[in-house]
Amino acid sequence: MQAQSSSTDLSLLLLGAGGHGRVVADAALANGWRNVWASDRDPERCMGELISGIKLMALSSMTSKMRVHVSIGDNSARERESSGWDEVRLVSVVHPGALVSRIAEIGSGCFIAAGAVVAPCAQLGRGVIVNHGAVVDHDAVVGAFSHIAPGACLGGGAHVGERVLVGALAVVLPGVRVAGDSIIGAGAVVVSSIEVKGTFVGVPARRMA
């Protein structure tokens, strides 16, 4: 497991000051970070506080000693913003209320929210979001910059490609594969492998026309 950094001696910059940024900010404070800042590419979002105790700053004010977490919910945008940061500076944030196996593999820049479960031998690529109450079961693989939305479940050995959105309460059955850049709609149940990207909805999940 790539442990998330948490130290009173390090500063953390959250890049992205929208709703997902507020969720990450709350988790960072809960996890023990004490010197947390936030910023955004939009200058109008760089004033005041993101949440209580986390001040917004201009991106130009960041220092070379700051660690960075890209707190942007959109998969492609998160990938773009993460591309300029190396594995040392780009850190994961894991809420202390998440259950993450010590033998899971967590890539740099991941976010794991409260109530999420990442089971033994699961693998999360760089910049993955496992949101509130989502489950990534044993031996499941989640490609870089994918988002497992609140309450979604990946069965044991499921394999999700890069930049996939698995919608709220959706289920990918054990051993099933989902092609990169796909969208699995909220509440959908994926019962057989998806080989070509698309948007899939329903029970069982079918590609939208």
N, C-alpha and C positions, 0 to 999 in steps of 0.2 A: 504494500500500500504506500502510495506517495502521500506522506502526512502533510496536512495543511500546516503552515507556519502559524505560530501564535506566540508573540513575545512582546514584553514591555519595552524591549530595546529596538524593535523594528517599527517602522511606519508602514501602513497599508493604504494604498490609493485605490479606491473603487472607481473604475472608469465606466460611467454610465449612471445617470442620475434620474432614471425613470422609476416606474413601479417595481421592477425586478431589482433595481439598485437598492431600494429601501428594504426589500426582503433580505438581500445579501448583507446590508449594513447591520441589520438587527442580529443576524446570525454571527457576524464577525465580532460584535461586542459580546454576545453570549459565549463565544468561543475563547475569549480572553484577550483579543486584540485591544490595546489601550490607546493607541495613537492612530486613529482611522480618519481618513479624509475622503472626499469624493469630488469627482470632476466630470465634465461632459464636453463633447465636441461643440455643443450648442452653448454659446457664451451666456445666454439668458438663463441657463440652468446652473450657472456657476456662482450664485450668490445665495447667502443665507445658510440654512442647514438642510441636509438631506433628510435626516431624522434627528431627534434631540441628541446632542452630543457629537454629531458628525458634521463638521463644517464643509461647505463647498468651496472649492478653490479653482482658480484658473489653471488649466492644464500646463501652461508655461511655468507655473510655480513649483512643479514637482521636482524633487531632488533625486540624484542618482542612487541614493540609499533606500528609496522607497520600494517595497514590494508592490505588485500590481495584481488586481483581480478585475477582469472585464465583466462587469455586471450588466450585460445587455441580453434581453430575452430572445431577440431574433437571432436565429442560428447563423445565417450568413454574415450579418453585421458583427456578431461576436467573433466569428472566424477572422474577418478582416482586421478588427481591432487587436486581436491576439497575435497576429502574424509578426508584429514588430518586437515581441518580447521573448526573451530566452527562457529556458526551463527553470533557471534559478530565480528570476524576478517574478515570473508569472506563477502565482500560488493558488491553491485550492482553498475554498472555505467550506467547512463542514459544521453544520449546527450540532451542538452537543446532544440534542434530542434525536439525532439520526442514529441508526444502528448500522455500522459499517464493519464488516468482517476484517480482522487483522490480516487475512490472506486474500483480500480483494485487491485488485490493481487499479489505482486511481491516477489518471493522467494529470498533468499540470493544468491549472486554471479551471478545475471542476467546481461545481457548487452542488452540495447535497443538503437539502432542506430538512427542517424538523419533521419527524415522523417517517422519513424515508428509510428504506432498508436496502442495503447492498450486501448480498450474501457471499459466502465463501467462494473463491475462485471466479467471481464476476470480474469483468474488465471494463473500465470506463476509459475511453480515449480522451484526448486533450479537449478541454473546454466543454465537457458534458454537463448538463443540468439534470439532476434527479430531484424533482420537486416534491412538495409536501405529500407525505403518505404514499409515494410511489414505491414500487418494489422491483428490484433487479435481482432475480433469483440466481441460484448457484450456476456458475459456468456460463451465464449469459454475457454477451459482448455488445457494448454500445459504442458505435463509431464516433469519431471526433465531432464535436460541435452539434451533437444531437440533444434533444430536449425530451425527457420523460415527464409528462405533465402530471399535475396532482392526481393521485389515486390510480394512476396507470400501473399495469403489471406486466413484466416480461417474465415468462416462464423459464424454467431451467434450460440452459443451453440455447435459448433464443439468440438471434444475431441480428442486430440493427445496424444498418450502414451509417455513413456520415451524413450530418445535417438533416436527420429525420426528426419529425415532430410526431410523437406518440401522444395523442390527445388525452384529455382528462378522462379517467375511468376506463380507458381502452385496455385491451388485453391482447398480448401476443403469446400464443400458446407455446409450450416447451418445444425446443428444437426448430421452430419456424424462423425463417429469414425474411428480412425486410430490406429492399433495395435502398441505397442511399438517395437522399433528397426527396423521399416520400413523405406524405402526410397521412397519418392514421387518425380518422375523425374521433371525436369524443364518444366514448361508449362502444366503439367498434370492437369486434373480436376477430383477430386474424388467425384463421385456422389452417391455412396453407401458405407456403412461401411465396413472397412477392419478388419477382425477378426484374421487373421494370418499374422505374419510378412513376408515381402518380399519387392521386388522392383517393383514399379508400375509406368507405363508411359502411355502417350497418353490421348486422349479425346474421350470417358470417359476413366479414368485410368484403365488399366488392368495389371495383374501381368505378369512380364517377365518370359518366360519359362526357 
